[in-house]
Amino acid sequence: MQKTICELFAGVGGFRLGFDRLKSGWKTTWFSQWEPGAKTQWAHDCYVQHFGDSPDLKKEFHTGEDISTVDKQFIPDHSLLVGGFPCQDYSVAHTLPSSHGIEGKKGVLWWQIRDTIIAKKPPFCIFENVDRLLKSPAKQRGRDFGVILACLAEEGYSVEWRVVNAAQYGAAQRRRRTFIYAYRNDTVYGQKLASVHAGSIIKAEGLMAKAFPIQAMGKTAETVLNGNIVDVSDSFAFTFENAGYMCKGRIYTAKIVEAEEKPILLSDILQKNVSEKYYISEDKIAKWIYLKGAKKILRKSADGHEYFFSEGPIAFPDPRDRPGRTMLTSESTLNRSTHVVSDPGTGKLRLLTPVEAERLQGFDDEWTNSGMPDRMRYFCMGNALVVSMITRMGKVLDGIIAEEN
């Protein structure tokens, strides 16, 4: 088995950089990155600047196009499929006699992953999503993740998942994301784990447990995916905890307590005496204080019902003796979620620089300094993942691939 990767929804290359840092022979055979509605494909161009472009099996280049228009049969073969896909509504739109009986809602990118899996049958997959994936939608808790698990089970895969707070594992950001590791049941790894107790896989024996050690684990809950994907979409609901395992449609989940490794502090990534354009002007301070402060606002719904909207305070400025908060695509704009720090050199309040945003995600300095404007550099980093989390999983996967061979 070769160490080959296909990277979907690649952004500026976080997955690829994470595996490249292992220096253990991983090669990316193809990638896809396309931002809907964007005149300039900044992320794609940044990716190509670092890694070059990737032809498909027809020797054509389609990496910067809508993935739904790509013929998945012409994607080069790979042993690992990766991607950070958006959290959307994964309900099934309607049944079809083709496409394994279902078609998802238009524009929902999970179905492009599923189509790639059907076409290429990669032995292993690693996906990333927001932590709320496990609880959505609000009216049918767990359905969306259940649909994803049902799709993977139907194609002969087992799955491990974990919600990972990157700061607990040595990173500079308190960023919680769901990581999904899927593997074909006919792999050596799949056959090996088929005889291991589910609780042991979650606690110690699985890839996720080895990449992200835990302190403690609660009681395991179980359920079964009954029926086909349409049935799961229509009726499945379940409380997924922050760790779990699925094999042949049987789901096991447990709440775990993460280990605590020494994180990188915000003070460790800050630059000094930065350009004046990043500092907050005096006339904006009051607005920032309001946005960061606690609020209790009387509002009225469309039907006339009055209610109070409440939110707690956010530290202002952000404390430098902790890892940073989760960075969003709106970073650097005048809003509640944007980081505000005191410059270590001047002591004045300012925004993060693009380089500091890259450091929060574990990228190399100036990674996005490829001609794109600052606002897009922040946007790309807000969309990215913490690179060191990928390297941790890749290190464990190196051992798994060695056993496959």
C-alpha positions in Angstrom: 0.0 0.0 0.0 1.4 3.4 -1.1 1.2 6.5 1.1 -1.0 8.5 -1.2 -3.5 11.2 -0.4 -6.5 12.9 -2.1 -7.4 16.1 -0.4 -10.9 17.5 -1.0 -12.0 21.0 0.2 -8.3 21.6 0.6 -8.3 25.3 1.5 -4.7 26.4 1.7 -3.4 22.9 2.4 -3.6 22.2 6.1 -4.0 18.4 5.7 -1.2 18.2 3.2 1.2 20.3 5.3 0.3 18.2 8.3 1.3 15.0 6.5 4.3 16.6 4.8 5.7 17.5 8.2 6.0 13.8 9.1 8.6 13.4 6.3 7.5 9.7 6.1 6.8 9.5 2.4 3.2 10.7 2.0 2.4 12.0 -1.5 -0.7 13.9 -2.6 -2.0 12.6 -5.9 -4.9 15.1 -6.3 -6.7 17.9 -4.5 -9.8 20.1 -5.0 -10.4 23.6 -3.7 -13.1 25.8 -5.0 -14.9 28.7 -3.3 -18.4 29.2 -4.6 -19.1 32.7 -6.0 -15.5 33.9 -5.7 -14.1 35.7 -8.7 -10.5 35.0 -7.5 -9.8 31.6 -6.1 -7.4 32.8 -3.4 -7.1 29.6 -1.4 -6.6 27.4 -4.6 -4.0 29.8 -5.8 -2.2 29.8 -2.5 -2.3 26.0 -2.4 -0.8 25.7 -5.9 1.9 28.3 -5.1 3.1 26.0 -2.3 2.6 22.5 -3.8 1.9 22.9 -7.5 -1.2 21.7 -9.4 -2.4 18.1 -9.8 -3.6 16.6 -13.1 -6.3 13.9 -13.1 -6.1 10.5 -14.9 -6.9 12.2 -18.2 -3.9 14.6 -17.7 -6.3 17.5 -17.2 -6.5 20.1 -14.5 -9.8 20.5 -12.6 -8.6 21.2 -9.1 -10.0 24.7 -9.0 -13.5 23.8 -10.2 -16.7 22.9 -8.5 -16.2 19.4 -7.2 -19.7 18.4 -8.2 -18.7 18.8 -11.9 -15.7 16.5 -11.5 -15.9 12.9 -12.7 -14.8 11.0 -9.7 -13.6 8.1 -11.8 -10.8 10.2 -13.1 -9.4 11.2 -9.7 -6.1 9.4 -9.3 -6.0 6.4 -6.9 -5.1 7.1 -3.3 -4.9 5.2 0.0 -6.1 8.1 2.1 -9.0 10.5 1.4 -9.1 13.6 3.5 -11.1 16.8 3.7 -12.6 19.4 6.0 -16.2 19.7 4.7 -18.9 22.2 5.8 -21.5 21.4 8.4 -24.8 21.4 6.4 -28.2 19.8 6.4 -27.4 16.2 5.5 -31.0 15.1 5.1 -31.8 13.0 2.0 -33.8 15.0 -0.6 -35.4 12.1 -2.3 -34.9 8.5 -3.5 -33.5 7.5 -6.8 -33.1 4.1 -8.5 -29.5 5.1 -9.3 -26.8 6.5 -7.0 -27.4 3.7 -4.4 -31.0 4.8 -3.9 -30.5 8.3 -2.5 -29.6 11.8 -3.5 -28.7 14.5 -1.0 -29.7 18.1 -1.1 -28.1 20.1 -3.8 -24.9 21.8 -2.8 -24.3 19.7 0.3 -20.7 18.7 0.0 -20.8 15.4 2.0 -22.4 13.8 -1.1 -19.2 14.7 -3.1 -17.2 12.8 -0.5 -19.5 9.9 -0.7 -19.3 9.9 -4.5 -15.5 9.9 -4.3 -15.6 6.9 -1.9 -17.9 5.0 -4.2 -15.7 5.7 -7.2 -12.2 5.2 -5.6 -12.8 2.9 -2.5 -9.8 4.4 -0.5 -8.7 2.1 2.3 -8.6 5.0 4.8 -10.3 8.4 5.2 -9.9 11.3 7.7 -12.4 14.1 7.7 -12.8 17.3 9.8 -16.0 19.2 10.8 -17.3 21.5 13.5 -18.2 20.0 16.9 -21.9 20.7 16.5 -22.0 18.1 13.7 -22.7 15.5 16.3 -25.8 17.3 17.6 -27.4 18.7 14.5 -30.2 19.3 13.6 -31.8 20.7 16.7 -35.2 19.0 15.9 -33.7 15.6 15.3 -30.5 15.4 17.3 -27.7 13.3 15.8 -29.5 12.7 12.5 -26.8 14.4 10.3 -23.9 12.4 11.8 -26.1 9.3 11.6 -26.5 9.9 7.9 -22.8 10.2 7.4 -22.2 7.0 9.4 -24.9 5.2 7.4 -23.2 6.2 4.2 -19.9 4.9 5.3 -21.4 1.6 6.7 -23.1 1.0 3.4 -19.8 1.2 1.6 -18.1 -1.2 4.0 -16.3 1.1 6.3 -16.0 1.3 10.1 -15.5 4.7 11.8 -13.8 6.2 14.8 -14.6 9.8 15.8 -13.4 12.3 18.4 -14.1 15.9 19.3 -10.7 17.4 19.8 -9.8 20.7 21.6 -6.5 21.5 19.9 -5.2 23.4 23.0 -5.4 20.2 25.0 -2.9 18.6 22.7 -0.2 21.3 22.6 -1.7 23.8 20.1 -2.1 27.6 20.4 -5.9 27.6 20.0 -8.9 26.4 21.9 -10.4 25.1 18.8 -12.9 22.2 19.1 -13.4 20.1 15.9 -14.8 16.7 15.1 -12.3 14.4 13.4 -13.7 11.3 11.7 -11.4 8.3 10.8 -13.0 5.8 8.5 -11.4 2.6 7.2 -12.5 -0.3 5.0 -13.4 -3.4 6.9 -11.3 -5.5 4.6 -8.0 -3.8 5.6 -5.6 -5.4 8.1 -6.5 -2.7 10.5 -10.3 -3.2 10.0 -10.0 -7.0 10.5 -7.8 -6.5 13.6 -10.2 -4.1 15.3 -13.3 -6.1 14.4 -12.3 -8.5 17.3 -11.5 -5.7 19.8 -14.1 -4.5 22.3 -15.6 -1.2 21.3 -14.8 0.4 24.6 -11.1 -0.5 24.2 -11.1 1.1 20.8 -12.5 4.3 22.1 -10.2 4.4 25.2 -6.9 3.0 24.0 -6.7 0.8 20.9 -8.1 3.0 18.1 -6.3 5.6 16.0 -8.1 8.4 17.7 -7.2 7.2 21.2 -3.5 6.8 20.2 -3.3 10.2 18.5 -5.3 12.0 21.3 -4.8 10.2 24.6 -7.5 10.6 27.3 -7.6 10.9 31.0 -11.0 9.2 31.6 -14.0 7.7 29.9 -17.6 7.4 30.9 -20.1 4.7 30.3 -20.6 3.5 26.7 -24.0 4.0 25.1 -25.1 2.0 22.0 -27.5 2.1 19.2 -28.0 0.6 15.7 -28.5 2.2 12.3 -31.7 0.6 11.2 -32.7 0.5 7.5 -31.1 2.3 4.6 -29.8 5.9 4.4 -33.3 7.2 3.6 -34.7 5.6 6.8 -31.8 7.1 8.9 -32.5 10.5 7.4 -36.2 10.2 8.2 -36.2 8.8 11.7 -32.7 8.4 13.3 -31.9 10.4 16.4 -29.2 9.7 19.0 -27.1 11.5 21.5 -23.5 11.3 20.3 -20.8 11.9 22.8 -17.4 13.4 22.1 -15.9 10.0 21.2 -17.2 6.9 19.5 -16.9 4.0 17.2 -19.2 2.4 14.5 -18.8 -1.0 12.9 -21.4 -2.6 10.6 -24.1 -0.2 11.6 -23.7 -0.6 15.4 -22.7 2.6 17.1 -20.9 3.0 20.4 -20.2 6.3 22.1 -18.8 7.6 25.4 -17.9 10.9 26.9 -14.2 11.2 27.4 -11.9 13.6 29.3 -9.0 14.7 27.1 -5.4 14.6 28.2 -3.7 17.9 29.1 -0.5 18.6 27.3 1.3 21.9 27.7 -0.3 24.3 25.1 1.3 27.2 23.2 0.1 30.5 24.8 -1.1 33.5 23.0 2.0 35.3 24.2 4.2 32.8 22.5 2.8 33.6 19.0 2.5 37.4 19.2 4.7 39.8 17.2 6.0 43.1 18.6 5.7 46.6 17.4 3.6 45.7 14.4 2.3 48.0 11.6 0.0 50.8 12.8 -2.8 49.5 10.6 -3.5 46.7 13.1 -4.0 49.0 16.1 -7.5 50.0 17.3 -8.2 53.7 17.1 -9.5 55.5 20.2 -12.9 56.3 18.7 -13.5 52.5 18.3 -12.7 51.4 21.8 -16.2 52.0 23.2 -17.7 49.9 20.4 -15.3 47.1 21.1 -16.1 47.2 24.8 -19.8 47.0 24.1 -19.4 44.0 21.7 -17.2 42.1 24.1 -19.4 42.8 27.1 -22.3 41.0 28.7 -25.8 41.8 27.2 -29.4 41.2 27.9 -31.5 42.7 25.1 -35.3 42.6 24.8 -36.3 41.3 21.3 -39.5 40.4 19.6 -40.0 37.4 17.3 -41.9 37.4 14.0 -45.1 36.3 15.8 -44.9 39.1 18.3 -43.4 37.0 21.2 -41.0 39.0 23.4 -37.9 37.5 24.8 -34.5 38.4 26.2 -31.4 37.7 24.1 -28.4 37.2 26.5 -24.7 36.6 26.1 -21.9 36.6 28.6 -18.7 38.7 28.5 -15.6 37.9 26.5 -12.2 39.0 28.0 -11.0 42.3 26.6 -8.3 42.2 25.6 -7.6 38.5 25.1 -5.4 37.1 27.9 -1.9 36.3 26.7 -1.4 33.6 29.4 -3.8 31.2 27.7 -4.1 29.7 24.2 -6.2 31.8 21.8 -10.0 31.4 21.3 -11.4 29.7 18.2 -10.7 31.8 15.2 -13.5 32.4 12.7 -13.5 33.5 9.1 -14.6 37.0 10.3 -11.3 37.5 12.2 -10.1 41.1 12.2 -13.5 42.6 11.5 -15.3 44.7 14.1 -17.3 41.9 15.8 -17.5 40.1 19.1 -15.4 37.0 18.0 -12.4 38.9 16.8 -9.3 38.6 18.9 -8.0 41.9 20.5 -4.6 41.8 22.1 -2.2 44.3 23.7 1.0 44.5 21.6 3.9 43.1 23.6 6.1 46.0 22.4 3.8 49.0 22.6 1.2 47.8 25.0 -1.5 49.3 22.8 -4.7 47.3 21.8 -4.7 45.8 18.3 -5.9 43.1 16.1 -4.0 39.9 15.3 -1.7 40.2 12.3 -2.1 37.7 9.4 1.1 35.9 10.6 -0.3 35.5 14.1 -3.5 34.1 12.6 -1.3 31.6 10.7 0.5 30.7 14.0 -2.8 30.1 15.7 -3.5 27.4 13.2 0.0 26.0 13.2 1.0 27.1 9.6 4.4 28.5 8.7 4.8 32.3 8.9 3.6 34.1 5.7 1.9 30.9 4.4 -0.9 33.0 2.9 1.3 35.9 1.8 0.8 35.0 -1.8 -0.7 38.2 -3.1 -4.1 37.8 -1.4 -5.5 40.8 0.6 -5.3 40.7 4.4 -9.1 40.1 4.7 -8.7 36.9 2.7 -5.7 35.8 4.7 -7.9 35.9 7.8 -10.7 34.2 6.0 -8.5 31.3 4.8 -7.1 30.9 8.3 -10.6 31.0 9.9 -11.5 28.1 7.5 -8.4 26.1 8.1 -7.6 23.4 10.7 -4.9 23.1 13.3 -2.0 21.5 11.3 -0.4 19.8 14.3 -3.6 17.7 14.9 -3.2 16.3 11.4 0.4 15.4 12.1 -0.6 13.6 15.3 -3.1 11.4 13.4 -0.7 10.9 10.5 2.0 9.5 12.9 -0.4 6.8 14.1 -1.5 6.1 10.5 2.1 5.6 9.5 2.2 2.5 11.8 -1.1 1.3 10.5 0.1 1.5 6.9 3.3 -0.4 7.8 1.1 -3.2 9.1 -0.9 -3.2 5.9 2.3 -3.9 4.1 
